[in-house]
Amino acid sequence: MEDHDGIRARVRDLVARHDPTATEPREFLGHRFDAGLAWVHAPVGQGGRGAPRDLQAVVDDELAAAGVPRLNAARNPIGLGMGGPTVLAHGTDEQRARLLRPLWTGEEVWCQLFSEPGAGSDLAGLATRAVRDGDSWVVDGQKVWTSLAHHARWAMLLARTDPNVPKHQGMTYFVLDMRAPGVEVRPLRQATGQAEFNEVFLADVRIPDTMRLGDVGQGWTVATTTLMNERVAIGAAAAPREGGPLGDLMSLWRDRPDLRTPGLHHRLLRLWVRAEAARIGNERTRQATAAGKPGPEGSAAKLAYAAIAQDTARLHLELTGADALGYDDWTFRRSEMTGSGQVRCPGFHYLRTRANSIEGGTNEVLRGVIADRVLDLPREPRTDTRTPWKDIPR
């Protein structure tokens, strides 16, 4: 098994062979994957070295010291934050060999087909059906709030394969080719003027059984891996002190003393402390994830992130005053990346953060997860978890 010195030597050999200043970024990422330095804990040949997860920090530090920019996940956040970990945890060797490298390089973008018009917060109530037909499955249904579906090559799809058992037991998880016949993507225009989200219609879409992740009927187990990694990816992303929108707000505060009032000063101090506490707490969450244990703490990180992002955008708007009434560009367009990766005016960020308390699990759902799995509080009585899905009123 590789140790610290062995990993450092591999990173230095990678940089020596492929000068990052002269190599196209996607090409360099491919070389990094082939060297086993994408996810060091993954098996050899699948982006890793079979090494302990904590050695990933050694890779990142060595690459940073060599002047290699950190991986920009904004154009494929769902693939890197959710798809990759799920395929590594539940995929076959053949699936990993086909899917992981182009996911890592950004050549193939991923999206997530979970939420439905009638099953958003209650994901296990979904109605999209997948029926076995020989060596493939035929899928019919509708999904909604699908970020980047208009760019995606692959989708993580959760579908119902047995309506005669309780809802959590009758689902199966697939990787869907978004270019397959019968897949239709329609944009959903947001308050920002953009369309990051989409609704996706599936009509007689065929998926080979070889693109099923996990056993038939075990979709909820696989989906739990995706969801836990999603909340860590959204809420516990690595960030420097005063990073992101908070940094923009702090710069404005320091540059424009004429805008300050005692009341705004008090609110800014409280917000800064909350953001710093969340940042430090996120380090602990990322360490748990690096150890292969993404847990319910990711829900707390995501919940805190949503509140801080919204409060930051609100305060920035108030501090800017009348200047905030201007909007840089309301032209309708389909986004190249998710909102968190865009640099826009204060008004854009204020409108975009409205989605933070919905996407990746609503605040209400996350509070329920924290109550159940972190605080161990009594659960609310429910009967639909024992009733066959087909018998649940809808």
N, C-alpha and C positions, 0 to 999 in steps of 0.2 A: 504494500500500500504506500502511496505517495506521502511524503512528509513536507514540511514547510520548505526545506531547502530544494527538494525535487520540484515543487510547484514553482518556486522562484526561478529556478533554472529553465523550466519550460516557458515561462513568460518571457524571459530575456532572450531565449532562442527564437521565440515567435517574433519579437520586435526586431531582432537582428536579421531574420530572414525576410520580413515584410515590413519595411519602413512605414509606420503609420502616417507620416507626413507626405508620403509619395504614393500611397495606396488608396484607392477609392474605398470609402467607409464600408460599403456593403461587402466588398471583396475582402477587406481586412476582417470583418466579422466572420466571414466564411472560413478564413484561415484559423481564426481563434476557435471556432467550433471544431474544426478538424484536429486542432491541437489538444482538444479535451478541456478547454478553458472557458467554455460557455457556462456550464453548470458542473463544477468539479465532482459533485457527488454522483452524477449520472454514470452509467456504464461506459466503458471505453468504446468508441465508435458512435456514441450517441450524444456527443457534446461534453463528455466528462472523462474523469480518470478513475472513477470508483473510489474517490478520496473522501475524507470527512468533509461535511458541509462547511465547517468553519474556515476551511482553507480558501473558500471563495473570496473572503476579505483579503487574503494575501494576493490573489490574482488582481483584484480591483486596485489595491494599493500600488502594486508593481506597475500596472498599466498607467495609472495616474502619474506616477513618478516619471514614466517614460514619455509623458505628454499625450497619451491617448485619451481622447474625450470619453467621458462616461457614456454608457449606452443610453441613447435617447429612445424612450419607450412610447413617446407621444403618438407615433404613427401606427403602432401595433400594440397598444396597451393590453388589449384583451388576450391576444396571443401570448405575449410575454408574461403577463401577470396571472393568467388563468389557464389558457390552453396548454402551454408548456408544462406547468406543474401537474396538470391533470393527465396528460399523455404519459408523462414520466411515471406517474403513480399507478395508472391503470391500463396503459397501452401495451400491446404486444410488441415484440422486437421488430416485426415488420412495420407496424404503425409508427413506431418511433423512428425507424430508418427513413420512412417516407416523409414524415411531417415535421420533425424537429429542426432540421437544418434550415429550410426556407422560412420557417417561423422565426428562428433566431436572427437571420440576416434581414428580415423584413421583406423578403421577396414575396411572401404570401401572408396577407393580412387575415386576421381572424375576427369573428363576431360571435355573439352569444344568443342563441334562440331558446330562451327560457320563458319570459313573461308572455302572457296572453291577455286579450281584452277581458276575459272572464276569470283570469287566474294570475293576478299580479303579485300581491303580497302573499296570497295563498298559493304558492307555486305548485304544491302537490295536487292542487285541484285542476291542473291543466287538462285540456281536452284534445289536443292534437294527437291523432291516432297514427300508429305504425303497425301495419299488418304484414305478417311474414308471407312471402311468396317465393318459395324455393330458396335460392341462395341470396335473396335480397329482401328488402322491406319496402312497402309502398306507404308513403306518408301523405296525410292530408290534414290541413289545419291552418291556423293563423298565429303569428307571433307579433309582438309589438315592443316599442322602445328599444329597438335593436341598433346600437351604436355602430357606425362604420360598415353596416351591411352592404352599402353601395360600393365599397372598395374590397370587401372580403372575398377571399377564395374559399375559406373553410369556416364552418360554423359548428359550435358546440350545441347540439340539439337534444332536448329532453322531450320524449314523446310517450304516450300511453300505449302499452302493448297488451295489457290485460285489464279490462274494465270490471272483471268479476271478483277482484280482490280489493282490500282497502287501498286508498289512493297512494300511499307511500310505497306500496309493494308492487304496483302494476306498471311502473315506468322503466324505460330502457334508454340508455344514453348512446348517442351516435355522433360521428363526425360527418357533417354534410358538405358536399361539394356545392358551393353557391352558384356554380355554373350549370348545374344539372337542369334538364328540362323540367318545367313545372314550378320553378322558383321565381317569384315576382317580388321585387323590392320597390316600395313606394316611400317617398320622403315625407317626414313629419316636420313642418316648419315650426321652429321654436320662437319664443318671444324675442330672442336675439336677432332674428332674421335669417338664421342659418338652419340647416337640417343635418344635425349630427345623428339624430335618431331616425328610425324607419319603422314601417310595418312591413312584415314579410308574409306573403301568401304561399302556401305549399299545396299543389294540386297534383296528385298521382306522381309524387317525386319518388324515384327509386334510389335506395341506398344499399350498396352491397353489404352483406353481413360482415365482411372483413373490416368494415368501418364502424363496427359496434365497439364501444368501450365498456368493458366489464360484462358480466353475465346478463342474460335476459331477465328483466324484473328487478335488477339491482341498480337502476338508474339513480335512485335517490342517494345511494351511498356514493356513487361517482360524483353526482352533482354537489354533494356536501363538500367534497374536496375542492371543486371549482369555486363554490361560494365562500369558503373560508379564505382561499387565496385571493379572491376578488376583494374582500373587505380589507385585507392587509394591503393589497396593491393600491386601493383608493385611499385608505386612511393612514397607513403607516409608511408611505413612501419616504425614502431618505431625503432629507432637506437640511440645508445649513441654517444656522440661527438667522432669523429675519429673512428667510427665503420666500420666494414666490410673491404673491400679492401683498403679504404683510411687509415685505421689504420695500415695495413701491410706496405703501402708505407711510412707512417710517421715513423714507427719503423726502416725501412731500412735507412731512411734519418738520423735518430739520431744515429744509430749504425755504419754507414759507412761515416764518414766525408770526407774520401778520394774520394768519388764519387761526391761530391758537386761541382757545378759551380755557378757563379752569375746568369746565365740565368736560370738554373734549379731551383735555389732558388726563383727567381721571379715567375716562373710558379707555383711552389708548393704553395707559399703564396696565389696567386690568386685562385688556386683550393681549398685550405683550406677554404677561405672566402666563395666561392660559395657553397661548401658543407655544411658549417655551416648555411648559410642563408637558404638553402633548408631544412635543418633539422628543423630549427625553424619554417619555413613556414609550414612544414608538421604537426607540432603540431596543428596548426590551422585547417588544413584539417581533421585531425583525430578527432578533437573535433566536427566538423560539421558532420562527419560520425557517431560519438557516439550519436549525437542528432537525428540521423535518416535522415540526409540530405546530402548524398553523391552527390556532384554536379560537374559541369564542372571544378572546381578547381583541381579535381583529375587529369585531363588531363594536367594541368600545372605542377603538382608534378611529373607525370610520364615523361613528356618531360624533365624536369630538371634532373631527376634521370638518364635517358639514357645518356645525354650529360656528366654528371659528372662521371658516371661509365666508359664511354669510354675514357674520358680524364685521369682518374686515372690509368686505365690499360696501356694507352699509355706512360704516364710519368714513371710508374713503370718499364716498359720494357726498356725505354731509360736510366733510372738511373742504372738499373742492367747491362746494357752493354752486352758484349759478353756472360756472363753467361745466359742471357735470351734466347740464341739460343738453349739451351737444353730444352727438353720437357719430362715431367715425364712419361707419358704413352699414347701412341697413339692407344692402343688396342681398337678395336671396341667393344662397349658394350652398352646395353640399360640401361639408367640411372635409378637409384632408386629415384632421386629427380631432381628438376630443377637446372639449373646452378648456380643460386644465392645462393643456399644452400651448394655448394661444396667448399672445400678448396683444391686448386690445385696450380700449378706453375704459375708464371707471364704470361707465354706464353698461358696457357689455358685461363686465365681470359681475356687476350687481344682478343683472338679469340671469346670467348663466348660473350663478350660485343657487338660484331657486331650485335647480335640479339636484343639488348636492344632498338634500334630505330625502330624495326619492330614489335616485339611481343607486344600484348596488345594495338594495335593501332599504326600505323606508325606515325613518327614525323609530316609528312605532314597533316595527318588526324587530329591529336591533335591540330596543329596550326589552322586548320579550326574551330574546336570546340571552341577554345579560342577566335578566332576572332568573331564567331557568338554569343556565349553565355556569354562570359565574357566582351569583349570589345564592343559588340553590333555594329559591323561594318556591312555594307551592304553585303548581301549574293550574291554569284555569281549566275547569271541567270541559271536556270535549267528547263528543260521541262519533264524529265523522272519521276519526282515525281507526275505527274498528268496523265501519260499515263499508260494504263493497262500493266502489266508486260509482257504478251505474245506478245505485239506489240513493245517492246523495241528491237532495233537491237542488236544482240550479235554475 
